[in-house]
Amino acid sequence: MTAAARPLDPEEIARRLDPWLGIGSRAGGVVLAVSGGPDSTALMGGAALVGPRIPVIVATVDHGLRPEAAAEAQAVAALAADLGLPHRTLVWRGDKPRSRLQEAARAARYDLLVGLARERGAAALLTAHTLDDQAETVLMRLCAGSGPAGLGGIEPVRHLDGLLLARPFLDLPKARLVATCTARGWPFVTDPGNADPRFARGRLRRVLPLLESEGLTAARLARLAERLRRNEAALRAATEAARTALVRPRPGGLALDAAGLAALPEAVALRVLADAIGAVAGRNSRPARLERLEEALFTRLLPAIAAGERPRFTLGGVLLDLSDGVVALRPEPLRRANRGGAP
């Protein structure tokens, strides 16, 4: 048996889960997200082995996208009962979108899980994402043209709507969790959607073995993500300091010191501009794509500051107006037709 396929022993399981389930846990209660696949089944079984010292509930989301989903949720409930853990099935109701289905399903899943956590007074949500998931996420974001922040991939711990979202198995190969379920006799299911070529993740799973043969392994992709998250933390701190120094509120928007913006390192200037646009556009707006932000800053705004020009243009639903040494940002005016005027 290879090291990558070695089952987790009880000591390793306890080391990973005790910070969340044991005495002195940083959470007052925990929701375990369990789909019935080998990864999340190992999480549920491991929690039972640890013997949680705080309230724990297992939650399975039935998206209603496959006829087998309800039976799979029932199987998780049965195994949870055998392991002595309470269980709840959460159903995604309503019409399903025809496009971006996986993205919508993911958002619905987290909405349901967060809702259950709040109902139960839990402070943390645990999922069973693995090293394989991290590698696939980095590749997907690379294909989508993400910048360094996106290529940081899945965070081991992050805040989500007032909860802590933790992935205690994120550095483990999926094969170890499969081997753990097999060794312990914990039954699991395999979702055929994971290999569905209609979805980007399914297509990338076919490509990964070829990339690994060239040295681009899941472990190296995960290491890249970890390094980029470190860089992201440093960039975030530098951006916060620059934003405090350069950005000022003004009626209906923000004002950004132009000379100060031009003096910043490019990566920090780009982030300051993106944050300012996002703040003016509002939480419900879609952020401007990185390529458009780069074009706006590097080919329009910075050259105009250097040349003393006064450009005026829109980006991400925000009007940017450079004049008198200040970049003024305010929401893009509604078009005449939208105001009820003549077309």
N, C-alpha and C positions, 0 to 999 in steps of 0.2 A: 504494500500500500504506500503510495506517495504521501509526502508531507501535506500536499495540497488537499488530499482526500482523507486525511486522518480525522476521525470524529473528535469533537470537543470533549475533554474530560470534565468531571464535575468541578474541579478547581478552576479551570479556565472559564467555565460558564459563570461560576460565582464571582470571579474577578471582574467579569464584564457587566454583570447584572446587579451585583450588590450595591453599587453607587446609586442605583435607581429603586431597588426593591428592598434593601436591607436596612438595618438600624442606622440612623444617621442619613438616610436617603435625602437627597436634595428636593424630592417631590413629596407632597402630602398625600398623593394618590396617583395611580398610573392607569392609563388605558393602553392595552397591547393591541396593535392593529394586526390581525391575523386573517389572511386570505384563504389559507388551506394549502398553499404551496410549501415546499420544503424549508424555505428561509424562515417564513413566519411561524411555521409549525415548530421549528427548532427554538424560536424565541419563546413560544408559549410553553413548550416542554421544559425549556431551560428555566423559565420562571417558576414552574412547579417544583423543579428540583431544588432551586435556591430556597424555596419556602418564603414567600414575600412577607415582610413584617409591616406592610402598609396595605391599604385597600387597592386591589387590582381587579380590573374587568377586561375580559377579552372581547374585542369587537370585530365583526366581519361585515364588510360592506357588500351588499348585493346590488350591483349596478343595473340588473335587469337586461343585460346585453346578450346573455347566453342562456339557453334553457336549462343548463346544468347548474347554474349559479346557486339556485335555491337549495338544491340537494347538497352542494359543496358547503354551503353555510351551515346546513344541518349537521354535516359530518364534523365540522369544526366544533360546533356546539356539543356534540356527543363526546369528542375527545377532550374538550375543556372540562366537561362534567367528570369524566374518568380521572382527570388530573386534579380535580378539586378546585377548579377556577370558574367563577361566574362568567356568563357569555351573553352577548346581545348582538342580534342581527340588525343592521341598519340598511334600509332600502332606499335607493335613489329613485324617487318617483317623478312623474311628469314626462314631458316630451324630451326626446334626445336629439341633439343637433346632428345635422348631416355632415358637417365638416368639423375638423379639429376635435373629433370625438374623444380621443385619448386625453387630450388636454382638458376637455370639459369633465370627463369622468374623474380625472385626478383632482380637479378643483372640488367636485361634488364629494369625493371621498373624504378630503380633509375637512370640508364644511361639516359633514356628518360626524366625523370623529371628534372635532373640536366641540360640537354641540353636546355630544355624549360626555366628554370630559367636564364641561361646565355643569351639566346636569348632576354628575356624580361628585363634583367638587375636586376633581383630579387636577394636579398641577403639571403633569407631564404626559406625553404621548410617545410611545416607543414603536418604531418600525424596524423591519429586519432587512434593510438595504445592505447589500454586500459589496465587496470589491468589484465584482462583475458589473453590478449596477453603476458603480462609480465610473468605471471605464467606458461603459456604453453612453453614459450621460455626457462625459467629456467629449467623446467622439461626435455625438449628436450636436452638441453646441458648437464644436469646431466646424462641422458641416454647415451649420446655420449662420456662421460668420460672427460668433460671439467674441467679445473682447475678453481681457484677463479676468474680469469679475465672473463672467459666465463660465469660463474654463476652470474656475475654482471648483466646479462641480457641486456635489452634495456635501453639505456641512455635517460633521458628526453631531453637533448640537447647535440648535438655533431657536430663536423665539418665534412663536406662531400664535398670533391672536391672544397673547397673554399666557400662553403655555410654553413649556420647554418641549421641543421636538428632538428626540434623541435616536441615534442609530448605533447601538452598541456593537453591531457586527460589521460595520462598514469597511473595516480593513481585512475581513476574512473572505477567502474564495468561497463561492457558492458550493463548491464540491464538498467542503468540510461540513456544511450544514446538511447537505443531502446525506453524507455519511453518518452524521449524528442521528438523524431521524431513522435511518436504516438500522443502526446499531441499537437504538433504543426501542425499535418497534413502533415508532410514531407514524401512522399512515398520513400520506400527503397526496395532493393532486398536482397535475401539471396543466397549466393553462395553455391551450393551443394558440391563444392570441399572442403569446410571447414570441412565437416564430412566424406570425402572420406577415407575409411580405407586403401587405397593404400599408403597414406602419413602419416608420423609419427605424424604430428599435429592432423590429424583427429582421429587417434587411441588414442592419449593421451586425447582428449576431452571426450572419452568414459570412461576413467579411472579417470578423475578428480573428479567426484562426489563421488567415493569410497574413494579417498584420503581425500576429505573434510570431510567425515563422521568420519575419524580418526583424524581430527584436522589440516591436512595439507591443509589449505585454500589458495585461490589465494592471499589474503592479506598477509598471512605469507610468502608465496613464494616471493612476491614482497618486503617484508621487508628484507628477506634474501638477495635479490639482491642489495638493497640499502646499506646494511651493507658491502657487499663484494665490492661494488664500492668505499666506503670510504677506505676500506683496500687497494684496488687496487691503489688509489691515493697516499697513504703513501708508498706503495711498489714501485710505479713508481718514486717517489722522491728519495728514497734510492738507487734505481737502477741507476738513472742518476748520483748521486754523486759517486757511486762505479765505474761506467763506465768511468767517467772523470778521476778518480784516477788510474785506472788499465789498460785501453785499449789504445794502441798506434797504429797508422797506420804504416804499413811497405809495401814495394813494393809488389803488388799483393795480399795484404790481411791485416790482423791485428795481433797484438801481445798482449797477455793477461798475466799479471803478475800472475804466478801460486800461489805463497805464499799468495798474496793478495786475490786471488779468494778463496783459502782454508779457509781464516780467516773470510770470510763473513758469515752472517746468511744464512742458506740453501736456503730460498726462494729468497733472493737477488742474491745469487750466480747462482741459476738456471735461473733467469731472465737475468742476465748479459751474461751468456753463450748463451741463446736463442737469445738475441739481437745481439751479436757478430756474431753468425752463420747466422742470417737473413741479417745482413749488408754485409757479404761476399758473400752470395748466390745470393743476388739481389732481387729486388722488385717482379719480375715475378715468383719467385720460391715458391713452397708450403712449409709453415713452417713445421719443424719437429714436430711430435706428442709429446705431453707432456710426455707420457710414455717412449718414446725413449730418450728424453732429460734427464729425471730422471735417467734412467738406465746409460746413458753415464756419467753423473756427479757423481752419488752416488756410482756406482759399478765399474767404470773404472778410471775416471779422478782424483777424490779426493783421493781414495786409492793409486793411482800411485804417486801423489804429496807427500803424507805422506811417501811412501816407497822409494822415489827417483828413481822410474822407468821411462821409456821413451816410453809410448805407442804411437801408431800412428794408427788412424782409421778415418773413414768418417761418417758424420752425416748430413742429410739435404743438400746433395750436396757440403759439405765442408770437406776438409781434416784437421784434428786436429793433431798436432805434439807437444808432450811435451818433451822439452829438455832444459837444462841449465836454469831452473827456469822460463821458458816462454812457454805458450801455443800458438803456431803459428797456424793461421787459414788462409787457402787460398782455392780457388775453387778446387773442386775435379778434378783431371786430367781426360781428356777424355780417354775412353778405346781405346786400340790399333785399334780395328776394326773401331771405329768411326773416328780415324785419318787417315783411309785409308790404314792401315797396314794389315798384314796377320791376318786372324782370329785365 
